[in-house]
Structure formats: C-alpha cells, structure tokens
Amino acid sequence: MPVPLIDLGRQHEPLMNEIRDAFERIVKNSAFILGEEVERFEQALARYAGTKYAIGVTSGTDALLMALMALDIGPGDEVITSPFTFFATAGSISRVGAKPVFIDINPRTYNLQWEMIEGAITEKTKAIMPVHLFGLSAQMDKITEIAEKHGLKVIEDAAQALGARFGDKMVGSMGDVGCYSFYPTKNLAAMGDAGALVTNDGELACRLRCIRVHGMDRADHFPEVGGNFRLDAFKAAVLALKLPHLDTYCTQRRAHADRYGQQLEALPIGTPFEAETRYHVYNQYTVRVHGGAREPLGHHLSACGIGNRVYYSIPLHLQPCYQHLGQGRGSLPNAEEAADEVLSIPVFPEMTHDEQEKVIAAIREFGQAE
C-alpha cells in the first residue's frame, strides 16, 4: 500500500457533484473571468480572514508581486525577509527592482528570527515580508511592533498558512496586506494556480483591484501599469465550495501531526514546534534529521512506497541569482542547517490511520537500523 505525500482526488471526490454543478453554471453563463463567482469567493474569504477586503488573483506569487507594487516598493528599496522559503518570496521583491535582505530563521519555527530584524534595517528599508512557513505563524506581535516603530510596511507571505492563527488573529490579517496561495498542494487548494490578497485598507484594496487588470480604474483609463492578474470564475467557484471545509481539513492535519508527535518522540529526529499562542495548520509536516541521515531516510521511505520531499534544500541567499548580495555559506547558519536536515512526510487530511501507521513504522525501522 503506497502512501502519497498528498492525494488531491480524495478531497475532491465528495465534492464532485457540486464541482460539476459549478462548472455547468459557469459554462452556461459564459462569465469565465472575474465576475460574480470571484466576488462571492472574495466576500467569503474576507469574512474567514477577518479582514474588510479580499482580492482574488492568479497565484500566490502574483499576490506578493502586487502587494509590493501597490505599496510603491521598487528600485533602491530593501525588503527584509526569510532565506528559508519558496523562491517566490524573494523573487517577487527582485521583480519590482527592490533588494531582498535575508536574515536568519529561528531554528525551531523556521520563521524569521525577529530579534535580528532591527539590525538589518537601513535608510533604504521599506518593508518586512515575514513568511508563515509550513502552516505556522511568524512572531507577528514583535514584527508589527518593529515595523510601526520604524515606519515600515508589513507584507505577510501566508501562502502556506491560511487557517493558521497568532493568538486570535488569522495569518494575513495582521500586516498591511496578506498574501495567500491556493496552489493545489495548499490547505485550501484550487484546481490550478490561484491566490488572493487581504487587507483592511480600502485605498490599498482599490489600488490592488486596478493593478489586477493592467492598472485600469475604469473603462479604457489606466493611471498606472499593472498586469493581467485576474482570477477565473471556475477556480473561484471551487475555492468557494472548499472554504467551508477548510477548518475541518486543518483539524485533520493537526490530528495527524499530534499522532506523529506522540509516536516519533522517542526517535532521534526533530518534530515540528508549536507554541501555545500559535495555531499550526501543518501545510507540511517537516521533521528534522540530523547527522547526515536525511537523504538515507528519504530513500528508505521512498523504497517503502511513502511520499516525502525536501522543502527547501538550498536557502535563498545561496541561490546563484543572489550571489551578488554577498551572503555566502556560513552567513545564515540556522537556515543552512535546516536546508541540510529537513524532510516533509505525508500529513494530508484524508490520510488513513493505516497509512499513517505505515509511515510511522517505516521511520521507526530506519531509526532502529541506525
């Protein structure tokens, strides 16, 4: 019995009739881009996130890019962010001509080491872009406090963390703007690429809607250059169908995570950290494998038919395109060590008890052999 890293079909199966109905409705109406389906999803997402506004867009990557554009961040500016995340975080900063300033991560949470932020602030710094990695909120009280003190914007990269909370606040709702991804592997998954931004700033929301449609604020009138970042109706309809189930999906992920934590506790691997003030939604369940054993464990799991993957094997400051920034190996040791040791194992909501037992047994077998 193979155990996949994720199985999207199981999530879609009970929703198939509703998905078909949505598809037929959209085909009949022939309103394929933006429109009522997108507006309905945006309203539901804003309510869920606890914000006044939500803007549906083409992807989480484009959401980050649009946030930077709408906040007038560009050439000569600096944005403080994490080196241990998907490339889009820093890539979006570079695409607007700004400079990503990488600071190290907390080795337990994998999120920004907030204590290092103030030391990285210069006269060129315009924003902080914290990442809520793997479904765990960054230390948002400290980050927003620092940003307010120094007059900086906060762009939350919540691509992996919709549903996660810091205290009673949803990730994405605590900064100036929050960015979500609905890539098919995310906790709220579209049928294709999709993303959204949320904010409580009405002027910012209005500008984001203009940027979404090439910078157009009314028919044939373009006060600025935007892009084609429009969300299509079918993806929005599927997301609207799934959103009421998101809390259940997250609860199921958390139940799997709790069981892993109990069953793997005695083994020489590190399991994810969750603080009392933070509600983790486990987009990934990422273990820490020390002593150069990460690759052998991954091979062992694969041989047992168990899906696994490394997120992320190369920290961003060591990527070829960022060598000019001058942060070589050894400059951000926590991120570098994490990149050498992390391994993600199955935690998708629909994973069965027997499947999880197989994963646990395989890890135990490897640990005993070691």
Secondary structure, 3 states (H helix, E strand, C coil): CCECCCCHHHHHHHHHHHHHHHHHHHHHHCCCECHHHHHHHHHHHHHHHCCCEEEEECCHHHHHHHHHHHCCCCCCCEEEECCCCCCHHHHHHHHCCCEEEECCECCCCCCECHHHHHHHCCCCEEEEECECHHHCCCCHHHHHHHHHHHCCEEEEECCCCCCCEECCEECCCCCCEEEEECCCCCCCCCCCCCEEEEECCHHHHHHHHHHHECCCCECCECCCCCCECECEHHHHHHHHHHHHHHHHHHHHHHHHHHHHHHHHCCCCEECCCCCCCEECCCCCEEEEECCCCHHHHHHHHHHCCECCECCCCCCHHHCHHHHHHCCCCCCCHHHHHHHHHEEEECCCCCCCHHHHHHHHHHHHHHHHHC
